[in-house]
């Protein structure tokens, strides 16, 4: 693995690995994957999927250590609002009237090549 731009290549590789793990987990759980890395304005949705009749926006956070906290604790309300707006836009663009849910998936990569995955369903309840 090559370090470039102050470690950016490593960061992107870790993020992609986490998303790959999350997709495998979601498929094994019987969920349908619709999109990966879907962009709208300033938002990028890591994974869009369906859980029954619900459109789910998955935000995946992957870390190689948890010294500063669990991976899924690095998502703030501003980011969650942006994801909710993007999820609504996806439903509009695909002409669907789905209920929308935001889930967080935190992945901690272990030194031995394993990982710990924490899936938080209904992680965000917007306040208007």
C-alpha positions as a Markdown table, in Angstrom:
| # | Residue | x | y | z |
|---|---|---|---|---|
| 1 | Unk | 0.0 | 0.0 | 0.0 |
| 2 | Unk | 1.3 | 3.4 | -1.0 |
| 3 | Unk | 0.9 | 6.5 | 1.2 |
| 4 | Unk | 0.2 | 9.6 | -0.8 |
| 5 | Unk | -1.2 | 13.0 | -0.1 |
| 6 | Unk | -0.6 | 12.7 | 3.6 |
| 7 | Unk | -2.1 | 9.2 | 3.8 |
| 8 | Unk | -5.2 | 9.9 | 1.6 |
| 9 | Unk | -4.6 | 6.7 | -0.4 |
| 10 | Unk | -4.6 | 4.6 | 2.8 |
| 11 | Unk | -7.7 | 6.5 | 4.0 |
| 12 | Unk | -9.6 | 5.8 | 0.8 |
| 13 | Unk | -8.6 | 2.1 | 0.8 |
| 14 | Unk | -9.8 | 1.7 | 4.3 |
| 15 | Unk | -13.1 | 3.4 | 3.4 |
| 16 | Unk | -13.6 | 1.2 | 0.3 |
| 17 | Unk | -12.8 | -1.9 | 2.3 |
| 18 | Unk | -15.4 | -0.9 | 4.9 |
| 19 | Unk | -18.0 | -0.3 | 2.3 |
| 20 | Unk | -17.2 | -3.7 | 0.7 |
| 21 | Unk | -17.7 | -5.4 | 4.1 |
| 22 | Unk | -20.9 | -3.5 | 4.7 |
| 23 | Unk | -22.3 | -4.5 | 1.3 |
| 24 | Unk | -21.5 | -8.2 | 2.0 |
| 25 | Unk | -23.2 | -7.9 | 5.4 |
| 26 | Unk | -26.3 | -6.3 | 4.0 |
| 27 | Unk | -26.7 | -8.8 | 1.2 |
| 28 | Unk | -26.2 | -11.7 | 3.6 |
| 29 | Unk | -28.9 | -10.1 | 5.8 |
| 30 | Unk | -31.3 | -10.3 | 2.8 |
| 31 | Unk | -31.3 | -6.6 | 1.9 |
| 32 | Unk | -31.3 | -5.2 | -1.6 |
| 33 | Unk | -28.5 | -2.9 | -2.7 |
| 34 | Unk | -29.6 | -0.1 | -5.1 |
| 35 | Unk | -26.6 | 2.2 | -5.4 |
| 36 | Unk | -23.1 | 2.7 | -4.1 |
| 37 | Unk | -21.5 | 6.1 | -3.6 |
| 38 | Unk | -24.5 | 8.0 | -5.0 |
| 39 | Unk | -23.9 | 11.7 | -5.2 |
| 40 | Unk | -26.2 | 14.7 | -5.0 |
| 41 | Unk | -25.0 | 18.3 | -4.5 |
| 42 | Unk | -22.6 | 18.1 | -1.5 |
| 43 | Unk | -23.8 | 14.7 | -0.3 |
| 44 | Unk | -22.4 | 11.3 | -1.1 |
| 45 | Unk | -24.5 | 8.3 | 0.1 |
| 46 | Unk | -22.2 | 5.4 | 0.8 |
| 47 | Unk | -24.9 | 2.8 | 0.1 |
| 48 | Unk | -28.6 | 3.0 | -0.8 |
| 49 | Unk | -30.6 | -0.1 | -0.2 |
| 50 | Unk | -34.1 | -1.4 | 0.4 |
| 51 | Unk | -35.4 | -3.1 | 3.5 |
| 52 | Unk | -38.8 | -4.2 | 2.5 |
| 53 | Unk | -40.7 | -1.1 | 1.4 |
| 54 | Unk | -38.2 | 1.3 | 3.1 |
| 55 | Unk | -35.4 | 3.1 | 1.3 |
| 56 | Unk | -32.3 | 2.9 | 3.5 |
| 57 | Unk | -29.5 | 5.4 | 3.4 |
| 58 | Unk | -26.4 | 3.7 | 4.8 |
| 59 | Unk | -23.5 | 5.8 | 6.2 |
| 60 | Unk | -20.5 | 3.6 | 6.6 |
| 61 | Unk | -17.6 | 4.7 | 8.9 |
| 62 | Unk | -14.5 | 2.5 | 9.0 |
| 63 | Unk | -11.5 | 2.9 | 11.3 |
| 64 | Unk | -8.4 | 0.9 | 11.9 |
| 65 | Unk | -8.4 | 1.9 | 15.6 |
| 66 | Unk | -11.0 | 3.2 | 18.1 |
| 67 | Unk | -8.7 | 5.4 | 20.2 |
| 68 | Unk | -10.9 | 8.5 | 19.6 |
| 69 | Unk | -14.2 | 6.7 | 19.7 |
| 70 | Unk | -16.3 | 4.1 | 17.8 |
| 71 | Unk | -16.3 | 4.6 | 14.0 |
| 72 | Unk | -20.0 | 5.3 | 13.9 |
| 73 | Unk | -19.6 | 8.1 | 16.4 |
| 74 | Unk | -18.0 | 10.3 | 13.7 |
| 75 | Unk | -21.3 | 11.3 | 12.1 |
| 76 | Unk | -22.8 | 14.7 | 13.1 |
| 77 | Unk | -26.3 | 16.1 | 12.6 |
| 78 | Unk | -25.2 | 18.3 | 9.7 |
| 79 | Unk | -24.0 | 15.2 | 7.8 |
| 80 | Unk | -27.2 | 13.3 | 8.7 |
| 81 | Unk | -29.4 | 16.1 | 7.5 |
| 82 | Unk | -27.5 | 16.2 | 4.2 |
| 83 | Unk | -27.9 | 12.4 | 3.9 |
| 84 | Unk | -31.6 | 12.7 | 4.5 |
| 85 | Unk | -32.0 | 15.4 | 1.9 |
| 86 | Unk | -30.0 | 13.3 | -0.6 |
| 87 | Unk | -32.2 | 10.2 | 0.2 |
| 88 | Unk | -35.3 | 12.3 | -0.5 |
| 89 | Unk | -33.8 | 13.5 | -3.8 |
| 90 | Unk | -33.0 | 9.9 | -4.8 |
| 91 | Unk | -36.7 | 9.0 | -4.2 |
| 92 | Unk | -37.8 | 11.9 | -6.3 |
| 93 | Unk | -35.4 | 11.2 | -9.1 |
| 94 | Unk | -36.4 | 7.5 | -9.2 |
| 95 | Unk | -40.1 | 8.5 | -8.9 |
| 96 | Unk | -40.8 | 6.5 | -5.8 |
| 97 | Unk | -42.7 | 7.4 | -2.6 |
| 98 | Unk | -40.7 | 5.3 | -0.2 |
| 99 | Unk | -40.4 | 5.7 | 3.6 |
| 100 | Unk | -36.7 | 6.7 | 4.2 |
| 101 | Unk | -34.5 | 5.5 | 7.0 |
| 102 | Unk | -30.9 | 6.3 | 7.9 |
| 103 | Unk | -28.7 | 3.6 | 9.3 |
| 104 | Unk | -25.1 | 3.8 | 10.4 |
| 105 | Unk | -22.6 | 1.0 | 10.0 |
| 106 | Unk | -19.4 | 1.3 | 12.0 |
| 107 | Unk | -16.6 | -1.0 | 11.1 |
| 108 | Unk | -13.4 | -1.4 | 13.2 |
| 109 | Unk | -10.7 | -3.2 | 11.3 |
| 110 | Unk | -8.5 | -5.5 | 13.5 |
| 111 | Unk | -4.8 | -5.9 | 13.1 |
| 112 | Unk | -5.3 | -9.6 | 12.4 |
| 113 | Unk | -7.4 | -8.9 | 9.3 |
| 114 | Unk | -10.7 | -9.4 | 11.0 |
| 115 | Unk | -13.3 | -6.7 | 11.8 |
| 116 | Unk | -16.1 | -5.7 | 14.2 |
| 117 | Unk | -19.3 | -4.4 | 12.6 |
| 118 | Unk | -21.9 | -2.3 | 14.4 |
| 119 | Unk | -25.2 | -1.7 | 12.5 |
| 120 | Unk | -27.4 | 1.0 | 14.0 |
| 121 | Unk | -30.8 | 0.9 | 12.4 |
| 122 | Unk | -32.9 | 4.1 | 12.5 |
| 123 | Unk | -29.9 | 6.0 | 13.7 |
| 124 | Unk | -31.3 | 9.4 | 13.0 |
| 125 | Unk | -34.5 | 11.1 | 13.9 |
| 126 | Unk | -34.5 | 14.6 | 12.4 |
| 127 | Unk | -35.8 | 17.6 | 14.3 |
| 128 | Unk | -37.4 | 20.3 | 12.3 |
